[in-house]
Amino acid sequence: MTVCLFWTVTLMCDIVLSRLHTEPATAVRGWLRPRYYLLLFLAVTSVLYLGHCVYFNRLTHLMVATDSLYVAANLAVYPLYYLYICALTQREDGRRLRFALLLPALAAGVTVALLYAGMTDGETRLFIEQYLYHGRHPETGLAATCQMYVHDACKVLFAVLVAVVLVKGNRSLSRYEHLLNNSYADIENKSLVSLRHILLAFVVTSAVSFVCNIVGRYRFADSEWLLSIPSAVFSMLLFVIGYVGSHTQFNIWHIEQDEQKNASPVSEPAADAATGISQLCRDIERLMSEERLYLQPNLKIVDLSNRLSTNRNYIYQAINGEMKMSFSEYVNRKRLAYAQALIDKNPGMPLIEVAEMSGFNSGTSFYRNFRLYLNMSPKVYQKRKR
C-alpha cells in the first residue's frame, strides 16, 4: 500500500509539473495520457491493499466499508493495467469498448455494498468472522448467503480477467513493437519490451495470489512470516511498475505525430501492384547505395517515403513483403555492413567512432545490433581482424 501511494503521489506531482511547463495543451494530453492511466492503476491498487491492511490487522469495524472497495479494486487492477498498456500502444479507436472490462469490478463492488446494507449487524459479524476469517459458510439469512456466493464468484472472475488481460495486453505490445520496428531504424528508448516482462511477472505472481485466494486469505492472517513473502514480492513488482512507468516517455502518440509531421503526398500505385513493389525495392536499394541514407541517425520510414515521393505503406510492403525484414532490421544491417568495412580497413579504429560513423545513435545500439545480426560482439570481430 505504501509503495502504491508513493508512486501515486509522485505521478500526480509529475503530471502537474508537466502541464505547467509543457505546451500546447494537446501535446500534453497526448503524451501524458498513459500516465493518467498508470496513476489510476496505482491509486486503485492502493485501495486494494488498504483492504488487505484492514483485513490482516483485523479492523473488523471497518470491514463493511472496505470489503466492497476491496472486491471492486481486486477486479479492476488488471483491466486498468491493460488500459495503461493500450494508452501506450494503441490509437484512440475503440477506447470506450476497452472500458467495458471495468464493468465487472463496478457491478461486483456495488452488489457487495448493497448486500451488506441488506444484512443485519448480527449477520454481518457472523459473515465476517465465519466466512472471511475462517472460510466457513455461515447458515444465516438470504443476504449473507448471496454475499458468500458473490465473493466466491469474484474469485473465479478474477482469474478470467487475468487471462484476458494477459492475452490482449501481450497482443497489444506485440503490435506496437511491430509498428515501431517498421517506423524507426533506432528503437532504443522507444521499445516497451520491459512492459511485456512486467506483465508476465505480474500475471505469474497474481496466479500465486489467485491460488492464495482459493486457499483462503484467512490462512495467512495468523502467520506474519507467511504473509511477508507475497507482500515483499508484490511490493517489489509494484515499485518496478511505478519506476518503469514514470521513466517511459515514448508511446504511440509520438509515432502518430511523426507520421503527421512528415506525411508525404501519396502517389498512385502501379497498375500491376507486384511490378510496382518490385520497382520500389530497386529504388530503395539505389537510394541506399548511392546516398548511403542509412548513415543518417534517427532515420524514419517517413524520411525514406518522402525521398521517394511515395506512401510509407508502400515502403512497408516493399521491405516487409519483398525483402522479408522490418525497416529497422533493413537499415541496421546496412549500417553493420558499413561498420564491418570500416573495421576491415582500419582494425585499430575506436569502436565508438565506428558506431558514430555507421549511423548508430549510441554504442549500446551498435553493440546490441552487432550481436543480434552477426552473432558476435564488435570487439570479437575487431580482434579477429587485428
C-alpha positions as CSV (number, residue, x, y, z in Angstrom):
1,M,0.0,0.0,0.0
2,T,2.8,2.4,0.8
3,V,4.6,1.6,-2.4
4,C,1.5,2.3,-4.4
5,L,0.8,5.5,-2.5
6,F,4.4,6.7,-3.1
7,W,4.1,6.3,-6.8
8,T,0.6,7.7,-6.9
9,V,1.8,11.0,-5.3
10,T,5.0,11.0,-7.4
11,L,3.0,10.7,-10.6
12,M,0.5,13.3,-9.5
13,C,3.3,15.8,-8.9
14,D,4.9,14.8,-12.2
15,I,1.7,15.3,-14.2
16,V,1.0,18.7,-12.6
17,L,4.6,20.0,-13.3
18,S,4.4,18.7,-16.9
19,R,1.1,20.5,-17.5
20,L,2.6,23.7,-16.1
21,H,5.8,23.7,-18.1
22,T,4.7,22.0,-21.4
23,E,2.6,23.4,-24.2
24,P,0.5,23.2,-26.2
25,A,-2.2,21.5,-24.2
26,T,-3.0,19.0,-26.9
27,A,0.6,17.7,-26.8
28,V,0.5,17.4,-23.0
29,R,-2.8,15.4,-23.3
30,G,-1.2,13.2,-25.9
31,W,2.0,12.1,-24.3
32,L,0.7,12.3,-20.7
33,R,-2.4,10.2,-21.4
34,P,-0.7,6.9,-20.4
35,R,0.4,8.4,-17.1
36,Y,-3.2,9.2,-16.2
37,Y,-4.0,5.5,-16.6
38,L,-0.9,4.5,-14.6
39,L,-1.9,6.9,-11.9
40,L,-5.4,5.5,-11.8
41,F,-4.0,1.9,-11.7
42,L,-1.7,2.7,-8.8
43,A,-4.4,4.6,-6.9
44,V,-6.9,1.7,-7.2
45,T,-4.1,-0.7,-6.2
46,S,-3.6,1.4,-3.1
47,V,-7.3,0.9,-2.3
48,L,-6.8,-2.8,-2.9
49,Y,-4.0,-3.0,-0.4
50,L,-5.9,-0.8,2.0
51,G,-8.5,-3.6,2.1
52,H,-5.7,-6.1,2.9
53,C,-4.4,-3.8,5.6
54,V,-7.8,-3.6,7.3
55,Y,-8.3,-7.4,6.9
56,F,-4.9,-8.6,8.2
57,N,-4.9,-6.1,11.1
58,R,-8.4,-7.4,12.0
59,L,-10.0,-4.0,11.9
60,T,-13.4,-5.6,11.7
61,H,-15.3,-2.4,12.4
62,L,-14.0,-1.1,9.0
63,M,-14.7,-4.3,7.0
64,V,-18.1,-3.3,5.8
65,A,-16.7,-0.1,4.3
66,T,-13.6,-1.6,2.9
67,D,-14.7,-5.0,1.7
68,S,-16.8,-3.7,-1.2
69,L,-14.0,-1.4,-2.2
70,Y,-11.5,-4.3,-2.0
71,V,-13.7,-6.5,-4.2
72,A,-14.1,-3.8,-6.8
73,A,-10.4,-2.9,-6.7
74,N,-9.4,-6.5,-7.0
75,L,-11.3,-6.9,-10.2
76,A,-10.3,-3.5,-11.6
77,V,-6.5,-3.6,-11.2
78,Y,-5.8,-5.8,-14.2
79,P,-8.2,-4.1,-16.6
80,L,-6.6,-0.8,-15.5
81,Y,-3.1,-2.1,-16.2
82,Y,-4.4,-3.2,-19.6
83,L,-5.8,0.2,-20.3
84,Y,-2.4,1.7,-19.4
85,I,-0.8,-0.7,-22.0
86,C,-3.4,0.4,-24.5
87,A,-2.7,4.1,-23.9
88,L,0.9,3.4,-24.7
89,T,0.5,1.1,-27.7
90,Q,-2.9,1.7,-29.4
91,R,-4.6,4.6,-31.2
92,E,-7.7,6.2,-29.9
93,D,-10.1,3.9,-31.8
94,G,-12.1,1.5,-29.6
95,R,-11.2,3.2,-26.3
96,R,-14.8,3.1,-25.0
97,L,-15.1,-0.6,-25.7
98,R,-12.0,-1.3,-23.7
99,F,-13.5,0.4,-20.7
100,A,-16.1,-2.5,-20.6
101,L,-13.5,-4.5,-18.8
102,L,-14.1,-2.4,-15.7
103,L,-17.9,-3.1,-15.6
104,P,-17.5,-6.4,-13.6
105,A,-15.5,-4.6,-11.0
106,L,-18.1,-1.8,-10.7
107,A,-21.0,-4.3,-10.6
108,A,-19.3,-6.5,-8.0
109,G,-18.4,-3.6,-5.7
110,V,-22.0,-2.2,-5.9
111,T,-23.5,-5.7,-5.3
112,V,-21.3,-6.4,-2.3
113,A,-22.2,-2.9,-0.8
114,L,-25.9,-3.5,-1.3
115,L,-25.8,-6.9,0.2
116,Y,-24.0,-5.6,3.3
117,A,-26.8,-2.9,3.5
118,G,-29.4,-5.7,3.5
119,M,-27.7,-7.7,6.3
120,T,-28.4,-7.2,10.0
121,D,-25.5,-6.4,12.3
122,G,-25.5,-9.9,13.6
123,E,-25.4,-11.4,10.1
124,T,-22.6,-9.1,9.2
125,R,-20.5,-10.0,12.2
126,L,-21.1,-13.7,11.6
127,F,-20.3,-13.4,7.9
128,I,-17.0,-11.6,8.6
129,E,-16.0,-14.0,11.3
130,Q,-17.1,-17.2,9.8
131,Y,-16.6,-16.7,6.0
132,L,-13.9,-14.0,5.6
133,Y,-11.7,-15.2,8.5
134,H,-12.3,-18.9,8.6
135,G,-13.6,-19.9,5.2
136,R,-16.8,-21.4,6.6
137,H,-20.2,-21.0,5.0
138,P,-22.4,-19.5,7.7
139,E,-26.0,-20.5,7.9
140,T,-27.6,-17.1,8.1
141,G,-30.1,-15.1,6.1
142,L,-30.5,-14.8,2.3
143,A,-28.4,-11.6,2.0
144,A,-25.4,-13.2,3.8
145,T,-25.7,-16.4,1.6
146,C,-25.8,-14.3,-1.5
147,Q,-22.8,-12.3,-0.2
148,M,-20.9,-15.5,0.2
149,Y,-21.7,-16.6,-3.4
150,V,-20.8,-13.2,-4.8
151,H,-17.4,-13.4,-3.1
152,D,-16.8,-16.9,-4.5
153,A,-17.8,-15.8,-8.0
154,C,-15.4,-12.9,-7.8
155,K,-12.5,-15.2,-7.2
156,V,-13.3,-17.1,-10.5
157,L,-13.9,-13.8,-12.3
158,F,-10.5,-12.5,-11.2
159,A,-8.8,-15.5,-12.9
160,V,-10.8,-14.9,-16.1
161,L,-9.8,-11.2,-16.1
162,V,-6.1,-12.0,-15.6
163,A,-6.2,-14.4,-18.6
164,V,-7.9,-11.9,-20.8
165,V,-5.5,-9.1,-19.8
166,L,-2.5,-11.3,-20.4
167,V,-3.6,-12.3,-23.9
168,K,-4.9,-8.9,-25.0
169,G,-2.0,-7.0,-23.3
170,N,0.6,-9.2,-24.9
171,R,-1.1,-8.8,-28.3
172,S,-1.1,-5.0,-28.0
173,L,2.6,-4.9,-27.1
174,S,3.5,-7.2,-30.0
175,R,1.6,-5.0,-32.5
176,Y,3.3,-1.9,-31.0
177,E,6.8,-3.5,-31.4
178,H,5.9,-4.4,-35.0
179,L,4.9,-0.9,-35.8
180,L,7.9,0.5,-34.0
181,N,10.3,-1.7,-35.9
182,N,8.7,-0.6,-39.2
183,S,8.7,3.1,-38.4
184,Y,12.2,3.7,-36.9
185,A,15.7,2.5,-37.6
186,D,16.7,3.3,-34.0
187,I,14.2,1.9,-31.4
188,E,16.3,2.5,-28.3
189,N,14.3,4.3,-25.6
190,K,11.2,3.6,-27.7
191,S,10.7,-0.1,-27.1
192,L,8.2,-1.4,-24.5
193,V,9.8,-4.8,-24.1
194,S,10.2,-4.2,-20.3
195,L,6.4,-3.8,-20.0
196,R,5.9,-7.2,-21.5
197,H,8.3,-8.7,-18.9
198,I,6.4,-6.8,-16.2
199,L,3.1,-8.0,-17.5
200,L,4.2,-11.6,-17.4
201,A,5.7,-11.3,-13.9
202,F,2.5,-9.6,-12.8
203,V,0.4,-12.4,-14.1
204,V,2.7,-15.1,-12.6
205,T,2.6,-13.5,-9.2
206,S,-1.1,-13.0,-9.4
207,A,-1.6,-16.6,-10.3
208,V,0.0,-17.3,-7.0
209,S,-2.3,-14.7,-5.5
210,F,-5.3,-16.4,-7.1
211,V,-4.2,-19.7,-5.6
212,C,-3.9,-18.0,-2.2
213,N,-7.5,-16.6,-2.7
214,I,-8.8,-20.1,-3.4
215,V,-7.0,-21.5,-0.4
216,G,-8.3,-18.5,1.6
217,R,-6.8,-15.2,2.9
218,Y,-7.6,-16.3,6.4
219,R,-4.9,-18.9,6.3
220,F,-2.3,-16.1,6.1
221,A,-4.0,-13.9,8.8
222,D,-2.2,-15.5,11.7
223,S,1.2,-16.0,10.1
224,E,3.3,-12.9,9.7
225,W,6.3,-14.7,8.0
226,L,4.0,-16.4,5.5
227,L,2.2,-13.2,4.8
228,S,5.5,-11.3,4.3
229,I,6.5,-13.5,1.2
230,P,3.7,-12.3,-1.2
231,S,3.8,-8.9,0.4
232,A,7.5,-8.5,-0.4
233,V,7.1,-9.9,-3.9
234,F,4.2,-7.6,-4.8
235,S,5.9,-4.6,-3.2
236,M,9.0,-5.0,-5.4
237,L,6.9,-5.7,-8.5
238,L,4.7,-2.6,-8.0
239,F,7.8,-0.5,-7.3
240,V,9.3,-1.6,-10.7
241,I,6.0,-0.8,-12.4
242,G,5.9,2.7,-11.0
243,Y,9.6,3.2,-11.8
244,V,9.4,2.0,-15.4
245,G,6.1,3.8,-16.0
246,S,7.5,7.1,-14.6
247,H,10.5,6.8,-17.0
248,T,8.6,5.7,-20.1
249,Q,8.5,8.7,-22.3
250,F,7.8,7.3,-25.8
251,N,4.4,5.9,-26.9
252,I,2.0,5.6,-29.8
253,W,1.2,9.3,-29.7
254,H,4.8,10.1,-30.7
255,I,4.6,7.8,-33.7
256,E,1.3,9.5,-34.8
257,Q,3.0,12.9,-34.5
258,D,5.9,11.8,-36.6
259,E,3.6,10.4,-39.3
260,Q,1.6,13.7,-39.4
261,K,4.6,16.0,-39.5
262,N,6.4,14.0,-42.2
263,A,3.5,13.0,-44.3
264,S,4.3,12.9,-48.0
265,P,2.0,13.2,-51.0
266,V,0.6,9.7,-51.8
267,S,1.5,8.5,-55.3
268,E,-0.8,6.1,-57.0
269,P,0.4,2.5,-57.0
270,A,1.4,0.9,-60.3
271,A,-1.3,-0.8,-62.3
272,D,0.5,-4.0,-61.6
273,A,1.0,-4.0,-57.8
274,A,3.7,-6.7,-57.9
275,T,5.7,-4.8,-60.5
276,G,5.2,-1.5,-58.6
277,I,6.5,-3.0,-55.3
278,S,9.5,-4.7,-57.1
279,Q,10.4,-1.4,-58.7
280,L,10.1,0.3,-55.3
281,C,12.5,-2.2,-53.9
282,R,15.1,-1.3,-56.6
283,D,14.5,2.4,-55.9
284,I,15.1,1.9,-52.2
285,E,18.3,-0.1,-52.8
286,R,19.5,2.5,-55.3
287,L,18.9,5.3,-52.8
288,M,20.7,3.4,-50.0
289,S,23.7,2.6,-52.2
290,E,24.1,6.0,-53.9
291,E,23.4,8.3,-51.0
292,R,24.0,6.0,-48.0
293,L,20.8,7.2,-46.4
294,Y,21.3,4.5,-43.7
295,L,24.1,6.6,-42.2
296,Q,21.6,9.2,-41.1
297,P,20.9,8.9,-37.3
298,N,17.3,8.6,-36.2
299,L,16.3,7.6,-39.7
300,K,12.5,7.0,-40.0
301,I,10.4,5.2,-42.7
302,V,8.7,8.5,-43.5
303,D,12.1,10.0,-44.4
304,L,12.5,7.3,-46.9
305,S,9.0,7.7,-48.3
306,N,9.5,11.4,-48.6
307,R,12.7,10.9,-50.6
308,L,10.9,8.5,-52.9
309,S,7.7,10.6,-53.0
310,T,5.5,7.6,-52.1
311,N,3.4,6.4,-49.2
312,R,5.0,4.8,-46.1
313,N,2.7,1.8,-46.6
314,Y,4.3,1.0,-49.9
315,I,7.7,1.3,-48.4
316,Y,6.5,-1.1,-45.7
317,Q,5.2,-3.6,-48.3
318,A,8.4,-3.5,-50.2
319,I,10.7,-4.0,-47.2
320,N,8.5,-6.4,-45.2
321,G,6.9,-8.3,-48.2
322,E,9.7,-8.4,-50.7
323,M,12.8,-8.2,-48.5
324,K,11.3,-10.2,-45.6
325,M,12.5,-8.0,-42.8
326,S,11.5,-5.0,-40.8
327,F,12.6,-1.4,-41.7
328,S,14.7,-1.4,-38.5
329,E,16.5,-4.6,-39.5
330,Y,17.0,-3.5,-43.1
331,V,18.7,-0.2,-42.1
332,N,20.7,-1.7,-39.3
333,R,22.0,-4.5,-41.5
334,K,23.2,-1.8,-43.9
335,R,24.9,0.1,-41.1
336,L,26.6,-3.1,-39.8
337,A,27.9,-3.9,-43.3
338,Y,29.4,-0.3,-43.4
339,A,30.8,-0.8,-39.8
340,Q,32.5,-4.1,-40.8
341,A,34.1,-2.3,-43.8
342,L,35.4,0.4,-41.6
343,I,36.9,-2.2,-39.1
344,D,38.3,-4.2,-42.1
345,K,40.0,-1.1,-43.4
346,N,41.3,0.2,-40.0
347,P,41.2,-2.5,-37.3
348,G,42.6,-0.1,-34.7
349,M,39.7,2.4,-35.0
350,P,37.9,3.0,-31.7
351,L,34.6,1.2,-31.8
352,I,32.6,4.2,-30.5
353,E,33.9,6.1,-33.6
354,V,32.9,3.2,-35.8
355,A,29.4,3.3,-34.3
356,E,29.0,7.0,-34.9
357,M,30.3,6.9,-38.4
358,S,28.0,4.0,-39.2
359,G,24.9,5.9,-38.2
360,F,24.2,4.4,-34.8
361,N,22.9,6.7,-32.1
362,S,24.9,5.1,-29.3
363,G,27.4,2.5,-28.5
364,T,24.7,0.5,-26.8
365,S,22.7,0.3,-30.0
366,F,25.8,-0.6,-32.0
367,Y,26.7,-3.5,-29.7
368,R,23.1,-4.7,-29.5
369,N,22.6,-4.9,-33.3
370,F,26.0,-6.3,-33.9
371,R,25.3,-9.2,-31.5
372,L,21.7,-9.6,-32.8
373,Y,22.6,-9.8,-36.5
374,L,26.2,-11.0,-36.6
375,N,26.1,-13.3,-33.5
376,M,29.3,-11.8,-32.0
377,S,30.4,-8.6,-30.3
378,P,32.2,-5.9,-32.3
379,K,35.2,-6.4,-30.0
380,V,35.5,-10.0,-31.1
381,Y,35.2,-9.1,-34.8
382,Q,37.8,-6.3,-34.4
383,K,40.2,-8.7,-32.6
384,R,39.8,-11.2,-35.4
385,K,40.7,-8.6,-38.0
386,R,43.7,-7.5,-35.9
